[in-house]
Amino acid sequence: MMTNIPEGQECYDAAADLAYEGCNLIFADSFGHESFMIQAAMEFPEVEFCHATGTRAHTEGLSNYHNAFATIYEGRYLAGVAAGMKLNEMIEAGTITPEQAKIGYVGAYPYAEVKSGYTSFFLGARSVCPTATMEVTFTYSWYDEAMEKEGAQMLIEQKNCVLISQHADSMGAPTACEVAGVPNVSYNGSTVAACPNTFIVSSRINWVPYFQYVIDAMINGTEIAADWTGDLASGSVELSAVNEQAAAPGTVAKLDEVKAGLMDGTIKVYDTTTFTVGGAALTTYLADVDDMGDFVGETEVVINGEFAESEFRSAPYFDLNIDGIILPEGM
């Protein structure tokens, strides 16, 4: 195993080294690794290359290159419901007014993956707290503890955000919340040990079902899908245990109820009746599903009143800016 591989030529070099060492199944797990994994897949056709979060397997036509992701937007929606319940608790206690129910969100990059994540989180929050708004800041890094902490502090101190969430893996934002006494919904794992007073819940992708699927395919000689999407039912989308010390009363029961609705299809994360774009209902949208580098949408993704996320490829392609979410100036 090789770790801390940059999103550059080092990725190809690492993949090639593993292939030369006799590995016949190679995984990569960062968005920027994709072009280098494709390069390696072309050079080593006898080796299977699997890339988490990538977008191009369905268009490259390489039988040994595969993408995988999960419907993490459902997990983020659930986490957003927990956040919305906390906002309601604060409103009912008189700590904030309904108009002050403002969430801050520390994002990595303004990519579709991040936009899909913070939008689904916001929609979950607003499903139970209709006055909720949200302001987003970006660090332009997948992992930068100092910048994530500064982003959270800025949202709390300058933007009057009363709850913080994130698309970031470090302890930067959760630590800032614990110091400030501001509720926090983290990502990719519980932070309750370090932040017992403010951590509410966390969503994450569990990659074990995909690893098992691919390994079984290799053992049995069956084809690995070009695009694989895990979900709640497969155990690929998970929530941490709710920290009831910080969460609003009734959160666990509410999350169980909403999770059941997501799994049986009665709740749709991107139900187009629940949001507007530029003040208008979303009735049609061509998304850039094929990701040919031209940033031109070619696939109709509004189907039966729902933005059909992760239906035409595994990685997210929701890149709309919906009303109620405040972005940095110029975006």
Phi, psi and omega in degrees: 000137176243135183236167179057041180275121181295165177273063182208199182303337178301331179293313176300315182300318180294316180297317179296319179299317180295321178296316178297331180280358175102006177291133178251005177214117186233130179251147168227153191224021177233142186308317184284359178282347195302308185299329181282327174292321177297318177302316180292321179297323177294323184280332184235075186294344180272356181253140177269128180244123181241129185235120176281136176080001181284170188233354194250359184299324184284350179246342183286330179073024177264123184290344183249017178236130190221145175250155175211147174203187178217164181281057183297341176300333175289320176295320179292324176300314178300316178298325177295324176299316178298321178295316180298323177294324177294319176300317179299320178299318180293322178295313182296329179281350182081009178292323176224162172271164177305324181287344179266009181281073186248124179266143170252143184226124178264106181261161178276280179241157176279048178270166179302320180303316182286318179298318177300319181294310183286332178291315179295322176299314180297318180296324175296316179297316184287342178294336178246341178231086189295343179271359183297140169234173182210141175241135185246140169234155182240143177262343184057042175201145176283339182205107175209096188301318182295314182292324179293321177294315179297321179298316179295317179298319179297316181295325179285310190277326185256332185253000176061036177280137186253000176205142184236138168229183190198154162243076185198148189258347186277177177273007184303302182292314178301321179296317178300322180292318181297320179295319183276349183072032181253130180303146185222137170246113186267190183218142175073016174151152179293140174245022186297328182297320182268337186229061187293338185268344187234336181291130180256301183196166179218146173250157178199162170269130173262113186275355183303315179301324178290316178302317180296319179299313182292316180297318177298320179297318179296317181295319185270354179072026179262162184289139173268130181300143176298321179230124180238132181236115174277165182211188179299318184296324181278354183083011181279340177245125186227155167246146171289173170296142177285133175275098187290348174292328182253332184287159176289149176304141178086003184296315183300314180297320179294318179296321177298319180296314182290321178301317178299320178294322177294320184286328179266001175086002179282342174244129178245124182303312185256042173300118188288353174279352185260000179207163175232162177232116183062031178083359183241153175292147179268113181248343179203147177198129174265114180265153179275069183287321185282344171047062180270009180090000182260354180055035179249127179286142182223356186237122176290123186240000174266108187230122178052044175076021181220139169284115188276078180289141176061020177269327185259349167200165184287319183285148181299149174226011175289112182230023180277154174254104184272160179292144181102346178251123182264126181252163176304149182305135178094357180255000000 
